[in-house]
Amino acid sequence: MDSSPTQTIPAQQRQLVTTHDAFQYYARAYGLKVTGTLIGISTEEQPSAQTVNRLANAIRQAKVPAIFAETTINPALITTVAQEAQVQLAPQKLYSDSIGASGSEADSYIKMLVVNTRTIVEALGGQYQPLESH
């Protein structure tokens, strides 16, 4: 794990906030903490205003530098959370339930992991360096 690009993120900023709870394994594998999600596992769930407010407060308290929308979910609510929390919404959405379209930069599982990692590292204040393949 020491060579993971996520290790370049300042320790207090290694916090992941996404639209839904799809990144627990990723966070555990790469030394991140899932600080919060807008909805649980089901992408059909509709969060209440209280849920949005509670997540925005948690983000402010934890001083999370950025939060993430996902490619398969309408970004409207997570955008509202970002505005309420006064935090940046990462410019690139994360791939969570599917890889990218054929010909895109995330059109395979490995490429999707690379794109997600770069997005997370850069938005949380790390320095992304692609791993060298030998």
DSSP file with accessible surface (Angstrom, degrees, kcal/mol):
  #  RESIDUE AA STRUCTURE BP1 BP2  ACC     N-H-->O    O-->H-N    N-H-->O    O-->H-N    TCO  KAPPA ALPHA  PHI   PSI    X-CA   Y-CA   Z-CA
    1    1 A M    >         0   0  127      0, 0.0     3,-1.9     0, 0.0     6,-0.2   0.000 360.0 360.0 360.0 -22.9    0.0    0.0    0.0
    2    2 A D  T 3   +     0   0  151      1,-0.3     5,-0.0     4,-0.1     0, 0.0   0.798 360.0  50.8 -59.4 -29.4    3.0    2.4    0.5
    3    3 A S  T 3  S+     0   0   95      3,-0.0    -1,-0.3     4,-0.0     0, 0.0   0.442  83.0 119.8 -90.0   2.5    3.3    2.8   -3.2
    4    4 A S    X   -     0   0   11     -3,-1.9     3,-1.9     1,-0.1     4,-0.2  -0.430  69.8-130.9 -67.5 137.4   -0.3    3.7   -3.8
    5    5 A P  G >  S+     0   0   14      0, 0.0     3,-1.8     0, 0.0   122,-0.3   0.787 105.2  70.1 -58.4 -24.3   -1.0    7.1   -5.3
    6    6 A T  G >  S+     0   0    0      1,-0.3     3,-1.6     2,-0.2    -4,-0.1   0.752  83.1  71.6 -66.4 -20.2   -3.5    7.7   -2.5
    7    7 A Q  G <  S+     0   0   50     -3,-1.9    -1,-0.3     1,-0.3     4,-0.1   0.640  86.2  65.6 -71.1 -11.5   -0.6    7.8    0.0
    8    8 A T  G <  S+     0   0   65     -3,-1.8    -1,-0.3    -4,-0.2    -2,-0.2   0.607  79.4  98.4 -82.9 -11.2    0.3   11.2   -1.5
    9    9 A I  S <  S-     0   0    1     -3,-1.6   117,-0.1    -4,-0.2     5,-0.1  -0.605  94.6-100.5 -73.4 131.3   -3.0   12.7   -0.1
   10   10 A P    >   -     0   0   46      0, 0.0     3,-2.2     0, 0.0     4,-0.4  -0.284  36.0-117.2 -51.9 136.2   -2.4   14.5    3.2
   11   11 A A  G >  S+     0   0   69      1,-0.3     3,-1.4     2,-0.2    -2,-0.1   0.856 112.4  51.6 -49.7 -44.5   -3.5   12.1    5.9
   12   12 A Q  G 3  S+     0   0  132      1,-0.3    -1,-0.3     2,-0.0    -3,-0.0   0.670 108.8  53.9 -71.1 -11.9   -6.3   14.3    7.3
   13   13 A Q  G <  S+     0   0   50     -3,-2.2     2,-2.4     1,-0.1    -1,-0.3   0.375  71.9 107.7-103.1   5.2   -7.7   14.6    3.8
   14   14 A R    <   +     0   0   55     -3,-1.4    19,-2.6    -4,-0.4     2,-0.4  -0.320  51.5 127.4 -81.2  59.5   -8.0   10.9    3.0
   15   15 A Q  E     -a   33   0A  20     -2,-2.4     2,-0.5    17,-0.2    51,-0.2  -0.975  46.2-154.1-124.4 130.4  -11.8   11.0    3.3
   16   16 A L  E     +a   34   0A   1     17,-3.4    19,-1.5    -2,-0.4    20,-1.3  -0.898  14.1 175.3-111.2 125.3  -14.2    9.8    0.7
   17   17 A V  E     +a   36   0A   0     -2,-0.5    51,-2.7    49,-0.3     2,-0.2  -0.992  17.6 163.1-126.6 120.2  -17.7   11.2    0.3
   18   18 A T  E     -ab  37  68A   3     18,-1.2    20,-1.5    -2,-0.4    21,-0.2  -0.765  50.6 -99.9-129.9 175.9  -19.7    9.9   -2.6
   19   19 A T  E    S+     0   0A   4     49,-0.6    20,-2.1    -2,-0.2    19,-0.3   0.929 101.9   9.1 -66.2 -48.4  -23.3    9.6   -3.9
   20   20 A H  E    S-a   39   0A   6     18,-0.2     2,-2.6    17,-0.2     3,-0.3  -0.914  87.6 -92.2-137.4 166.3  -23.8    6.0   -2.8
   21   21 A D  S    S+     0   0   40     19,-1.3     3,-0.2    18,-0.7    16,-0.1  -0.336  79.7 115.9 -78.3  64.3  -22.0    3.4   -0.7
   22   22 A A        +     0   0   43     -2,-2.6    -1,-0.2     1,-0.1     4,-0.2   0.435  62.5  63.9-108.3  -0.9  -20.1    1.7   -3.5
   23   23 A F     >  +     0   0   11     -3,-0.3     4,-2.9     1,-0.1     5,-0.2   0.175  60.0 109.7-116.0  19.3  -16.5    2.5   -2.5
   24   24 A Q  H  > S+     0   0   71      1,-0.2     4,-2.4     2,-0.2     5,-0.2   0.939  85.9  43.9 -59.3 -47.8  -16.1    0.7    0.9
   25   25 A Y  H  > S+     0   0  189      2,-0.2     4,-2.6     1,-0.2    -1,-0.2   0.913 114.5  49.7 -64.7 -43.4  -13.7   -1.9   -0.5
   26   26 A Y  H  > S+     0   0   21     -4,-0.2     4,-2.1     2,-0.2     6,-0.2   0.948 111.7  48.8 -59.3 -48.6  -11.8    0.6   -2.5
   27   27 A A  H  X>S+     0   0    2     -4,-2.9     5,-2.7     1,-0.2     4,-0.5   0.928 112.9  47.0 -59.3 -45.9  -11.4    2.9    0.6
   28   28 A R  H ><5S+     0   0  160     -4,-2.4     3,-0.8    -5,-0.2    -1,-0.2   0.918 113.0  49.3 -62.9 -42.8  -10.2    0.0    2.7
   29   29 A A  H 3<5S+     0   0   56     -4,-2.6    -1,-0.2     1,-0.2    -2,-0.2   0.826 118.9  37.4 -66.6 -31.1   -7.7   -1.2    0.1
   30   30 A Y  H 3<5S-     0   0   79     -4,-2.1    -1,-0.2    -5,-0.2    -2,-0.2   0.182 114.4-103.1-115.1  18.6   -6.2    2.2   -0.4
   31   31 A G  T <<5S+     0   0   30     -3,-0.8     2,-0.3    -4,-0.5    -3,-0.2   0.811  73.4 134.6  73.0  31.7   -6.2    3.7    3.0
   32   32 A L      < -     0   0   16     -5,-2.7     2,-0.5    -6,-0.2    -1,-0.2  -0.771  48.9-133.3-109.2 158.8   -9.1    6.1    2.8
   33   33 A K  E     -a   15   0A 129    -19,-2.6   -17,-3.4    -2,-0.3     2,-1.1  -0.938  14.2-134.4-109.8 130.4  -12.0    6.6    5.2
   34   34 A V  E     -a   16   0A  30     -2,-0.5   -17,-0.2   -19,-0.2     3,-0.1  -0.747  26.2-179.2 -81.6 103.1  -15.6    6.7    3.9
   35   35 A T  E     -     0   0A  28    -19,-1.5     2,-0.3    -2,-1.1   -18,-0.2   0.790  58.5 -33.3 -77.1 -29.1  -16.7    9.8    5.7
   36   36 A G  E     -a   17   0A  15    -20,-1.3   -18,-1.2    -3,-0.1     2,-0.3  -0.948  46.6-145.9 179.1 160.8  -20.3    9.7    4.3
   37   37 A T  E     -a   18   0A  34     -2,-0.3   -18,-0.2   -20,-0.2   -17,-0.2  -0.972  21.3-133.8-136.6 153.3  -22.5    8.8    1.5
   38   38 A L  E    S+     0   0A   4    -20,-1.5     2,-0.3    -2,-0.3   -18,-0.2   0.884  91.9  10.3 -74.0 -39.8  -25.7   10.4    0.3
   39   39 A I  E    S-a   20   0A   9    -20,-2.1   -18,-0.7     1,-0.2    -1,-0.1  -0.878  80.1-113.6-132.6 168.2  -27.6    7.1   -0.1
   40   40 A G        -     0   0   22     -2,-0.3   -19,-1.3   -20,-0.2    -1,-0.2   0.388  64.5 -54.7 -77.6-141.7  -26.9    3.5    0.9
   41   41 A I  S    S+     0   0  123    -21,-0.2     2,-0.3   -20,-0.0   -21,-0.0   0.890 113.4  82.9 -70.9 -39.7  -26.2    0.6   -1.4
   42   42 A S    >   -     0   0   61      1,-0.2     3,-0.9     2,-0.1    -2,-0.2  -0.506  62.4-158.0 -73.9 127.0  -29.5    1.1   -3.5
   43   43 A T  T 3  S+     0   0   50     -2,-0.3    -1,-0.2     1,-0.2    -2,-0.0   0.543  91.2  66.3 -79.3  -4.0  -29.3    3.7   -6.2
   44   44 A E  T 3  S+     0   0  153      2,-0.1    -1,-0.2     0, 0.0    -2,-0.1   0.584  75.7 112.0 -88.9 -13.0  -33.1    3.9   -6.1
   45   45 A E    <   -     0   0   86     -3,-0.9    -6,-0.0     1,-0.1     0, 0.0  -0.328  58.6-147.6 -63.4 141.0  -33.1    5.4   -2.5
   46   46 A Q        -     0   0  154     -7,-0.0     2,-0.1    -2,-0.0    -1,-0.1  -0.938  14.8-140.0-112.3 111.0  -34.2    9.0   -2.2
   47   47 A P        -     0   0   22      0, 0.0     2,-0.1     0, 0.0    -8,-0.1  -0.386  16.7-123.5 -71.2 147.7  -32.5   10.8    0.6
   48   48 A S     >  -     0   0   55      1,-0.1     4,-2.2    -2,-0.1     5,-0.2  -0.361  25.2-106.5 -81.6 167.0  -34.4   13.2    2.8
   49   49 A A  H  > S+     0   0   85      1,-0.2     4,-2.6     2,-0.2     5,-0.2   0.874 123.7  55.9 -60.1 -36.0  -33.6   16.9    3.4
   50   50 A Q  H  > S+     0   0  135      2,-0.2     4,-2.8     1,-0.2    -1,-0.2   0.901 105.8  50.2 -64.5 -40.1  -32.5   15.9    6.8
   51   51 A T  H  > S+     0   0   39      2,-0.2     4,-2.5     1,-0.2    -2,-0.2   0.924 111.3  48.5 -63.1 -44.8  -30.0   13.3    5.3
   52   52 A V  H  X S+     0   0    7     -4,-2.2     4,-2.5     2,-0.2    -2,-0.2   0.940 114.0  46.5 -60.3 -46.5  -28.6   16.0    3.0
   53   53 A N  H  X S+     0   0   78     -4,-2.6     4,-2.4     2,-0.2    -2,-0.2   0.919 111.7  50.6 -63.8 -43.0  -28.2   18.4    5.8
   54   54 A R  H  X S+     0   0  136     -4,-2.8     4,-2.3     2,-0.2    -1,-0.2   0.917 111.9  47.7 -63.4 -41.8  -26.6   15.8    8.1
   55   55 A L  H  X S+     0   0   14     -4,-2.5     4,-2.5     2,-0.2    -2,-0.2   0.929 110.5  51.5 -66.5 -42.6  -24.1   14.9    5.4
   56   56 A A  H  X S+     0   0    0     -4,-2.5     4,-2.3     1,-0.2    -2,-0.2   0.919 111.0  48.6 -60.3 -41.9  -23.3   18.5    4.6
   57   57 A N  H  X S+     0   0   62     -4,-2.4     4,-2.7     1,-0.2    -1,-0.2   0.913 110.6  50.5 -64.6 -41.7  -22.6   19.1    8.4
   58   58 A A  H  X S+     0   0   34     -4,-2.3     4,-2.4     2,-0.2    -2,-0.2   0.896 109.7  51.3 -63.3 -39.1  -20.4   16.0    8.6
   59   59 A I  H  X>S+     0   0    2     -4,-2.5     5,-1.8     2,-0.2     4,-0.8   0.927 111.5  46.6 -64.1 -45.3  -18.4   17.2    5.6
   60   60 A R  H ><5S+     0   0   94     -4,-2.3     3,-0.7     1,-0.2    -2,-0.2   0.933 113.3  49.1 -62.2 -45.9  -17.8   20.6    7.1
   61   61 A Q  H 3<5S+     0   0  163     -4,-2.7    -2,-0.2     1,-0.2    -1,-0.2   0.892 114.3  44.6 -60.9 -41.6  -16.9   19.2   10.5
   62   62 A A  H 3<5S-     0   0   32     -4,-2.4    -1,-0.2    -5,-0.2    -2,-0.2   0.544 104.7-130.7 -81.3  -7.8  -14.4   16.7    8.9
   63   63 A K  T <<5 -     0   0  168     -4,-0.8    -3,-0.2    -3,-0.7    -4,-0.1   0.904  33.7-173.6  56.8  44.1  -13.0   19.4    6.6
   64   64 A V      < -     0   0    6     -5,-1.8    -1,-0.2    -6,-0.1     3,-0.1  -0.540  17.3-149.1 -67.9 128.8  -13.3   17.1    3.6
   65   65 A P  S    S-     0   0   37      0, 0.0    23,-0.9     0, 0.0     2,-0.3   0.785  70.5  -1.0 -76.0 -25.8  -11.7   19.0    0.6
   66   66 A A  E     -c   88   0B   0    -51,-0.2   -49,-0.3    21,-0.2     2,-0.3  -0.988  58.8-148.8-159.8 153.0  -13.9   17.5   -2.1
   67   67 A I  E     -c   89   0B   0     21,-2.2    23,-3.1    -2,-0.3     2,-0.4  -0.818  21.4-125.3-124.3 168.5  -16.8   15.2   -2.7
   68   68 A F  B     -b   18   0A   0    -51,-2.7   -49,-0.6    -2,-0.3     2,-0.2  -0.946   9.4-158.2-128.3 132.0  -17.6   13.0   -5.6
   69   69 A A        -     0   0    3     -2,-0.4    25,-2.7    21,-0.3     2,-0.3  -0.480  26.4-128.8 -87.7 169.0  -20.5   12.4   -8.0
   70   70 A E  B >   -d   94   0C   0      3,-0.3     3,-1.2    23,-0.3    25,-0.2  -0.915  11.4-123.4-124.6 152.7  -20.8    9.1   -9.9
   71   71 A T  T 3  S+     0   0   50     23,-2.6    24,-0.1    -2,-0.3    -1,-0.1   0.751 107.7  48.1 -65.9 -25.9  -21.3    8.5  -13.5
   72   72 A T  T 3  S+     0   0   62     22,-0.3     2,-0.4    26,-0.1    -1,-0.2   0.422 102.8  68.0 -98.3   1.8  -24.5    6.3  -13.1
   73   73 A I  S <  S-     0   0   25     -3,-1.2    -3,-0.3   -53,-0.0   -54,-0.1  -0.972  91.0-102.5-127.5 137.6  -26.4    8.6  -10.7
   74   74 A N        -     0   0  122     -2,-0.4     3,-0.5     1,-0.2     4,-0.4  -0.329  30.3-146.8 -53.9 126.3  -28.0   12.0  -11.3
   75   75 A P  S  > S+     0   0   38      0, 0.0     4,-2.4     0, 0.0     5,-0.2   0.450  71.1 101.2 -81.4   2.3  -25.6   14.5   -9.7
   76   76 A A  H  > S+     0   0   54      1,-0.2     4,-1.9     2,-0.2     5,-0.1   0.914  84.2  41.5 -56.6 -49.0  -28.3   17.0   -8.6
   77   77 A L  H  > S+     0   0   61     -3,-0.5     4,-2.3     2,-0.2    -1,-0.2   0.915 115.1  48.6 -69.9 -40.3  -28.4   16.0   -4.9
   78   78 A I  H  > S+     0   0    1     -4,-0.4     4,-2.3     1,-0.2    -1,-0.2   0.865 109.7  54.7 -69.0 -29.0  -24.7   15.5   -4.4
   79   79 A T  H  X S+     0   0   45     -4,-2.4     4,-2.3     2,-0.2    -1,-0.2   0.921 107.4  50.1 -65.8 -40.7  -24.2   18.9   -6.0
   80   80 A T  H  X S+     0   0   50     -4,-1.9     4,-2.9    -5,-0.2     5,-0.2   0.916 109.2  51.4 -62.3 -42.9  -26.7   20.4   -3.4
   81   81 A V  H  X S+     0   0    0     -4,-2.3     4,-2.8     1,-0.2    -2,-0.2   0.932 108.9  51.0 -60.1 -44.9  -24.6   18.7   -0.7
   82   82 A A  H  X>S+     0   0    5     -4,-2.3     5,-2.4     1,-0.2     4,-0.8   0.922 112.0  46.9 -59.8 -43.2  -21.4   20.3   -2.0
   83   83 A Q  H ><5S+     0   0  135     -4,-2.3     3,-0.6     1,-0.2    -2,-0.2   0.932 114.2  46.5 -64.9 -45.4  -23.1   23.7   -2.1
   84   84 A E  H 3<5S+     0   0   85     -4,-2.9    -1,-0.2     1,-0.2    -2,-0.2   0.866 116.5  44.5 -65.2 -36.3  -24.5   23.3    1.4
   85   85 A A  H 3<5S-     0   0    5     -4,-2.8    -1,-0.2    -5,-0.2    -2,-0.2   0.552 106.6-129.7 -82.8  -8.4  -21.2   22.0    2.8
   86   86 A Q  T <<5 +     0   0  170     -4,-0.8     2,-0.3    -3,-0.6    -3,-0.2   0.946  64.0 130.5  55.4  51.9  -19.3   24.8    0.9
   87   87 A V      < -     0   0   25     -5,-2.4    -1,-0.2    -6,-0.1     2,-0.2  -0.930  63.1 -95.1-132.9 155.5  -16.9   22.2   -0.6
   88   88 A Q  E     -c   66   0B 102    -23,-0.9   -21,-2.2    -2,-0.3     2,-0.6  -0.466  25.2-139.9 -71.7 137.9  -15.7   21.4   -4.1
   89   89 A L  E     -c   67   0B  51    -23,-0.2   -21,-0.2    -2,-0.2     4,-0.1  -0.891  38.1-106.5 -91.5 124.0  -17.5   18.8   -6.2
   90   90 A A        -     0   0    8    -23,-3.1   -21,-0.3    -2,-0.6     4,-0.1  -0.243  21.9-131.1 -53.0 138.0  -14.7   16.9   -8.0
   91   91 A P  S    S+     0   0  121      0, 0.0     2,-0.4     0, 0.0    -1,-0.1   0.799  91.8  57.9 -65.7 -27.5  -14.7   17.9  -11.7
   92   92 A Q  S    S-     0   0   57     27,-0.1   -23,-0.2    23,-0.1     2,-0.1  -0.875  84.5-131.7-104.8 132.1  -14.6   14.2  -12.8
   93   93 A K        -     0   0   80     -2,-0.4     2,-0.3   -25,-0.1   -23,-0.3  -0.477  24.4-115.8 -75.4 154.4  -17.3   11.8  -11.8
   94   94 A L  B     -d   70   0C   0    -25,-2.7   -23,-2.6    -2,-0.1     2,-0.6  -0.672  17.7-126.0 -88.9 146.7  -16.3    8.4  -10.4
   95   95 A Y        +     0   0   30     -2,-0.3     4,-0.1    17,-0.2     5,-0.1  -0.814  45.8 150.6 -88.4 122.2  -17.2    5.1  -12.1
   96   96 A S        +     0   0   30     -2,-0.6    -1,-0.2     3,-0.1     3,-0.1   0.729  66.9  25.3-121.7 -47.7  -19.0    3.0   -9.6
   97   97 A D  S    S+     0   0   87      1,-0.2     2,-0.3     2,-0.0    -2,-0.1   0.494 125.4  13.8-102.1  -4.8  -21.5    0.6  -11.2
   98   98 A S  S    S-     0   0   61     11,-0.0    -1,-0.2    14,-0.0   -27,-0.1  -0.988  74.1-105.7-160.9 161.4  -20.0    0.2  -14.6
   99   99 A I        -     0   0   77     -2,-0.3     8,-0.2     1,-0.2     3,-0.1  -0.322  53.7 -83.3 -81.4 174.3  -17.0    0.9  -16.7
  100  100 A G        -     0   0   10      6,-3.7    -1,-0.2     8,-0.2     3,-0.1  -0.213  56.1 -76.9 -74.2 169.8  -16.9    3.7  -19.2
  101  101 A A    >   -     0   0   75      1,-0.2     3,-2.5     2,-0.1     5,-0.3  -0.254  65.5 -77.9 -62.9 152.8  -18.2    3.6  -22.8
  102  102 A S  T 3  S+     0   0  124      1,-0.3    -1,-0.2    -3,-0.1     3,-0.1  -0.260 122.2  21.6 -53.8 131.0  -16.1    1.7  -25.4
  103  103 A G  T 3  S+     0   0   68      1,-0.3    -1,-0.3    -3,-0.1    -2,-0.1   0.333  98.5 119.3  89.8  -7.0  -13.2    3.9  -26.5
  104  104 A S  S X  S-     0   0   33     -3,-2.5     3,-1.2     1,-0.1    -1,-0.3  -0.343  82.8-102.1 -83.8 173.0  -13.3    6.1  -23.3
  105  105 A E  T 3  S+     0   0   92      1,-0.3    10,-0.2    -3,-0.1     3,-0.1   0.582 122.8  44.2 -71.9  -6.0  -10.5    6.5  -20.8
  106  106 A A  T 3  S+     0   0    0     -5,-0.3    -6,-3.7     1,-0.1    -1,-0.3  -0.137  71.0 127.3-127.9  39.0  -12.3    4.0  -18.5
  107  107 A D    <   +     0   0   45     -3,-1.2     2,-0.3    -8,-0.2    -8,-0.1   0.331  69.7  44.1 -87.9  12.6  -13.4    1.3  -20.9
  108  108 A S  S  > S-     0   0   41      1,-0.1     4,-2.7    -3,-0.1    -8,-0.2  -0.950  90.8-107.6-142.4 165.0  -11.9   -1.6  -19.0
  109  109 A Y  H  > S+     0   0  147     -2,-0.3     4,-2.3     2,-0.2     5,-0.2   0.937 120.1  46.9 -59.0 -46.5  -11.9   -2.5  -15.3
  110  110 A I  H  > S+     0   0  115      1,-0.2     4,-2.2     2,-0.2    -1,-0.2   0.935 113.4  47.7 -62.8 -46.8   -8.2   -1.6  -14.9
  111  111 A K  H  > S+     0   0   97      1,-0.2     4,-2.7     2,-0.2    -1,-0.2   0.892 109.8  54.0 -62.2 -37.7   -8.6    1.7  -16.8
  112  112 A M  H  X S+     0   0   20     -4,-2.7     4,-2.8     1,-0.2   -17,-0.2   0.928 108.4  49.0 -63.0 -42.3  -11.7    2.5  -14.6
  113  113 A L  H  X S+     0   0   36     -4,-2.3     4,-2.6     2,-0.2    -1,-0.2   0.906 111.4  50.1 -62.8 -40.4   -9.6    2.0  -11.5
  114  114 A V  H  X S+     0   0   61     -4,-2.2     4,-2.8     2,-0.2     5,-0.2   0.946 112.6  46.0 -63.1 -47.6   -6.8    4.2  -12.8
  115  115 A V  H  X S+     0   0    3     -4,-2.7     4,-2.6     1,-0.2    -2,-0.2   0.938 114.4  47.8 -62.8 -45.6   -9.3    7.0  -13.7
  116  116 A N  H  X S+     0   0    3     -4,-2.8     4,-2.7    -5,-0.2     5,-0.2   0.928 112.9  48.8 -61.8 -43.5  -11.1    6.8  -10.3
  117  117 A T  H  X S+     0   0   13     -4,-2.6     4,-3.0    -5,-0.2     5,-0.3   0.939 112.0  47.9 -63.5 -46.5   -7.8    6.8   -8.5
  118  118 A R  H  X S+     0   0   65     -4,-2.8     4,-2.6     1,-0.2     5,-0.3   0.936 113.0  49.4 -59.2 -44.7   -6.5    9.8  -10.4
  119  119 A T  H  X S+     0   0    8     -4,-2.6     4,-2.2    -5,-0.2    -2,-0.2   0.934 114.8  43.6 -59.8 -47.8   -9.8   11.6   -9.7
  120  120 A I  H  X S+     0   0    0     -4,-2.7     4,-2.0    -5,-0.2     6,-0.2   0.946 114.9  48.1 -65.3 -49.1   -9.7   10.9   -6.0
  121  121 A V  H  <>S+     0   0    0     -4,-3.0     5,-3.1    -5,-0.2     4,-0.3   0.944 115.2  44.0 -59.7 -48.7   -6.0   11.7   -5.5
  122  122 A E  H ><5S+     0   0  112     -4,-2.6     3,-1.1    -5,-0.3    -1,-0.2   0.914 114.4  48.7 -66.8 -40.8   -6.1   15.0   -7.4
  123  123 A A  H 3<5S+     0   0   13     -4,-2.2    -1,-0.2    -5,-0.3    -2,-0.2   0.814 111.5  50.2 -70.8 -27.0   -9.4   16.2   -5.8
  124  124 A L  T 3<5S-     0   0    0     -4,-2.0    -1,-0.2    -5,-0.2    -2,-0.2   0.346 125.0 -96.7 -95.6   7.5   -8.2   15.3   -2.2
  125  125 A G  T < 5S+     0   0   40     -3,-1.1    -3,-0.2    -4,-0.3    -2,-0.1   0.620  79.5 129.1  95.7  13.4   -4.9   17.2   -2.6
  126  126 A G      < -     0   0    6     -5,-3.1     2,-0.6    -6,-0.2    -1,-0.2  -0.341  61.3-111.6 -91.6 178.1   -2.5   14.4   -3.5
  127  127 A Q        -     0   0  136   -122,-0.3     2,-0.5    -2,-0.1  -119,-0.1  -0.937  30.1-144.4-112.5 108.5    0.0   14.2   -6.4
  128  128 A Y        +     0   0   38     -2,-0.6   -10,-0.0   -10,-0.1  -122,-0.0  -0.603  24.3 171.1 -79.6 124.9   -1.1   11.6   -8.9
  129  129 A Q        -     0   0  135     -2,-0.5     3,-0.1     3,-0.0    -2,-0.0  -0.990  35.1-120.2-128.4 121.0    1.8    9.7  -10.5
  130  130 A P        -     0   0   77      0, 0.0     2,-0.2     0, 0.0   -16,-0.0  -0.321  33.7-108.8 -59.0 141.5    0.9    6.7  -12.7
  131  131 A L        -     0   0  113      1,-0.1     2,-0.3     0, 0.0  -127,-0.0  -0.524  33.5-117.1 -70.7 139.7    2.4    3.5  -11.4
  132  132 A E        -     0   0  152     -2,-0.2     2,-0.4    -3,-0.1    -1,-0.1  -0.614  22.4-141.6 -77.3 133.3    5.2    2.2  -13.6
  133  133 A S              0   0  118     -2,-0.3    -1,-0.0     1,-0.0     0, 0.0  -0.811 360.0 360.0 -95.9 137.5    4.5   -1.2  -15.2
  134  134 A H              0   0  223     -2,-0.4    -1,-0.0     0, 0.0     0, 0.0  -0.789 360.0 360.0-108.6 360.0    7.5   -3.4  -15.4
